[in-house]
Amino acid sequence: MLYYSTNKKAEKATLEKAVVKGLAEDKGLYMPEKIKTLPKEFFDKIETMSFQEIAYIVADAFFGEDVEAEALKKIVYDTLAFDCPVVPVTENIYSLELFHGPTLAFKDVGARFMARLLQYFLKKEGQNGKVNVLVATSGDTGSAVANGFLGVEGIHVYVLYPKGKVSPIQECQFTTLGKNITAIEVDGVFDDCQALVKAAFMDEELNKHMKLTSANSINVARFLPQSFYYFNAYARMKEAGKADNLVMCVPSGNFGNICSALFGHRMGLPIKRFIAANNANDIFYNYLKTGEYKPQPSKATLANAMDVGDPSNFARIYNLYNGEHKTITSLIDGETYKDEAIMKTMRECYAETGYVLDPHGACGYQALKDLLKEGETGVFCETAHPAKFKEKVDAILSTDIEIPQRLQEFMKGTKQSVEMSKEFGDFKSFLLSR
Ligand SMILES: *Cc1c(COP(=O)(O)O)cnc(C)c1O
């Protein structure tokens, strides 16, 4: 299957090229040329299938033409060696807990899938020479990508993160690994990290010197596998007899996650409608209300993994619906919450239900509270384990939540990072020296 660019100027690319290059030459995002509809029989018996079984069928629809069946099955089963439960919080609101992966982030699925797919292509080509993955992070992406690629031969990962702006646990998750992972601590904000990565991809001299690719959700191998979650959520809701009039609510930043859910919908997944929950970074919300997309500098909030002022996957969503604002608003609703509202929601939910929300999931839960209609059942993505934001969560809820063993392990390591200014010249000389 070929992949075209959302800017429609670049040549169509093979899956391999789309994964290795990340971004198209015209700076657009790659989109699969076809999105297959899955047969009715699949949805009829989906509740009898496991997460891995479901995911393999979905993966086959996307990647089956380009990856041998046995290899694809192994990639899927290796990637999804963990659970993705749906937990009732109130009578009609369910939490889709996306944080049971190795770094307790939903991004683990895409990161691990991409690492294995890239490795598959490198092996097949018998390529020598390293591929270098550059990734800008405000916290969660860095840990998921670093851990997903850890020890994968032929690939080196550079994680760029804003100094002092990620939680201590998150920082440990990508600065203590060593091996093929280098953490770069940028004296700036997330947008500066993203700008450095983008400039590196566009720099001719650098691209001659080394093979560069991106593991942000602009990469098709990162965001498409996230659709597995939504098929599984539907299956588990159907199993519980709650699959009618389902509303899926996704706390969103770069919009990769919700975009993968919309691809699922296009493949026939019976979700009635979607809600994109935003923090104070309300660019998408404003687009829904006005039809105008106006990027803004990102604002720092409690839900920092959603502090994005120019969500890259907007281009994919826009493209998926031919830029028709009406079509988009008929399927997707939105809400936006400032920090005070997030804290209030966390406290109320904890008091009323005993469920501990993290600041990201809180946006999703509250959006369902505010927008769910009579007769609908809502599922929101709880995108992060609350312990990842322990300091904040404990301060807001007056709790002392337990840190899972897996997170504690990371905190035992020694931090190693390279300090970097936000000037591209410095970053470039550093990469050239490698
Ligand atoms: C990445 C992330 C998000 C936002 O996901 P997008 O795909 O960028 O929209 C939300 N919550 C958490 C905890 C995340 O790590």
The ligand as an SDF file (V2000), in Angstrom:
LIG
                    3D

 15 15  0  0  0  0  0  0  0  0999 V2000
    0.5880   12.0560   24.6290 C   0  0  0  0  0  0  0  0  0  0  0  0
   -0.4000   12.2050   25.6900 C   0  0  0  0  0  0  0  0  0  0  0  0
   -1.6510   12.7900   25.4490 C   0  0  0  0  0  0  0  0  0  0  0  0
   -2.0200   13.4030   24.1230 C   0  0  0  0  0  0  0  0  0  0  0  0
   -2.0520   12.4750   23.0850 O   0  0  0  0  0  0  0  0  0  0  0  0
   -2.0130   13.0080   21.5610 P   0  0  0  0  0  0  0  0  0  0  0  0
   -1.9370   11.7720   20.7530 O   0  0  0  0  0  0  0  0  0  0  0  0
   -0.7660   13.8340   21.4480 O   0  0  0  0  0  0  0  0  0  0  0  0
   -3.2190   13.7940   21.3500 O   0  0  0  0  0  0  0  0  0  0  0  0
   -2.5550   12.8380   26.4800 C   0  0  0  0  0  0  0  0  0  0  0  0
   -2.2530   12.3670   27.7040 N   0  0  0  0  0  0  0  0  0  0  0  0
   -1.0640   11.8090   27.9740 C   0  0  0  0  0  0  0  0  0  0  0  0
   -0.7900   11.3300   29.3660 C   0  0  0  0  0  0  0  0  0  0  0  0
   -0.1070   11.6940   26.9800 C   0  0  0  0  0  0  0  0  0  0  0  0
    1.0680   11.1470   27.2680 O   0  0  0  0  0  0  0  0  0  0  0  0
  1  2  1  0
  2  3  1  0
  2 14  2  0
  3  4  1  0
  3 10  2  0
  4  5  1  0
  5  6  1  0
  6  7  2  0
  6  8  1  0
  6  9  1  0
 10 11  1  0
 11 12  2  0
 12 13  1  0
 12 14  1  0
 14 15  1  0
M  END
$$$$
